[in-house]
Amino acid sequence: MFGKNKGAIITTNLIVKVRKYKDDNPLFSFYNKAAIADDVKASEAVIKLNELAQLETEENWQTEYYSVPMTL
């Protein structure tokens, strides 16, 4: 993207945090480290984040993380 080859295609994975309170519409945000280039590492990070989210539950809130591939 910032190199000499302006026609290069870059792929990455965005880590998205989705929170929902009771039956309201979900709220979307990016995780602190929002992009991970490696698909496998992004999937592993999402699995670990979802495990932590289950341990840190708040009453009436649901939290899930997703890895979304993105090509630039």
C-alpha positions in Angstrom: 0.0 0.0 0.0 2.8 2.4 0.8 5.4 0.7 -1.4 6.6 1.4 -4.9 4.1 -1.0 -6.5 0.9 1.0 -6.5 -1.1 -1.9 -8.1 -0.3 -4.4 -5.3 -3.1 -6.2 -3.6 -3.0 -6.4 0.2 -5.0 -8.7 2.3 -5.6 -8.6 6.0 -8.1 -9.6 8.6 -10.1 -7.1 10.7 -11.0 -8.2 14.2 -14.6 -6.9 14.9 -16.2 -6.8 18.3 -20.0 -7.1 18.4 -21.9 -6.3 21.6 -25.7 -6.7 22.0 -27.8 -5.6 25.0 -30.9 -7.8 25.5 -32.8 -7.6 22.3 -31.5 -4.2 21.0 -29.6 -3.7 17.8 -25.9 -4.9 18.0 -23.1 -2.4 18.4 -20.0 -2.9 16.2 -16.5 -1.8 16.9 -12.9 -2.8 16.1 -10.8 -4.6 18.6 -7.7 -2.7 19.9 -5.4 -4.5 17.5 -7.9 -4.3 14.7 -5.8 -5.9 11.9 -3.9 -9.2 11.7 -2.4 -10.2 8.3 -2.2 -13.9 8.9 -5.5 -15.8 8.6 -4.5 -18.5 11.0 -3.4 -16.1 13.7 -6.5 -14.0 13.2 -8.7 -17.1 13.7 -6.8 -18.1 16.8 -7.0 -14.6 18.2 -10.8 -14.6 17.7 -11.2 -18.0 19.4 -9.2 -16.7 22.4 -11.1 -13.4 22.6 -14.5 -15.3 22.5 -13.3 -17.5 25.3 -12.4 -14.5 27.4 -15.7 -12.8 26.5 -17.5 -15.8 28.0 -15.5 -15.5 31.2 -16.1 -11.8 31.5 -19.8 -11.7 31.1 -21.9 -8.7 32.0 -25.6 -9.0 32.8 -27.9 -8.8 29.8 -24.9 -8.2 27.4 -23.7 -10.6 24.7 -20.2 -10.1 23.2 -18.6 -11.9 20.3 -15.6 -11.3 18.1 -15.3 -12.1 14.4 -12.4 -12.2 11.9 -13.4 -10.4 8.7 -11.1 -10.8 5.7 -10.4 -7.6 3.8 -8.6 -6.9 0.5 -7.1 -3.6 -0.5 
